[in-house]
Amino acid sequence: MSETVEGPAGKTAGQAGRAPARTRRVGSGAKWEPIVGYSRAVAAGDYIFVSGCTSIVGAEFVHPDDPYAQTVQAIANVESALAELGAGLADVVRTRVYVTDIRRWEEYGLAHGKAFGNVMPATSMVQIGALVDPRMLVEIEAIAYKPGAGSVGGAGPEAGLL
């Protein structure tokens, strides 16, 4: 699911002949999105903001008690959201890794390093009290830089179809 909306009050991005400001949103179909009121990812201008991703495939939780596998799946979900907006992991400039047990940092970190070792985004790993499902051990947010990502036709082959 995706949508494109014009910037505030339909105004353009500037008076210098730039294209109208646009925001593009995609959802993953997760049951929490309509309840909480959020998008899986939002492209605004040249940036894509990906909401926290966990170890979910479709509507099912996967990889209980496996921090490494949960991190791999969460990153795959980040990658999927980015792809819908014409970007990929190579465009990621920032990640935030929320974990429920910082003592297992290396397991989360190894999976993150495998996905982002060549990209080297800025990152933080922070221990939190819990996630929405007690079986979840990790949640990952990402920010990507992709010029024109928020504009129709601005990024990726499918962008012009919105």
Secondary structure, 3 states (H helix, E strand, C coil): CEEEEECHHHCECCCCCCCECEEEEECCCCCHHHHHCCCCEEEECCEEEEEEECCEECCEECCCCCHHHHHHHHHHHHHHHHHHCCCCHHHEEEEEEEECCHHHHHHHHHHHHHHHCCCCCEEEEEECCCCCCCCCCEEEEEEEECCCCCCCCCCCCCHHHC
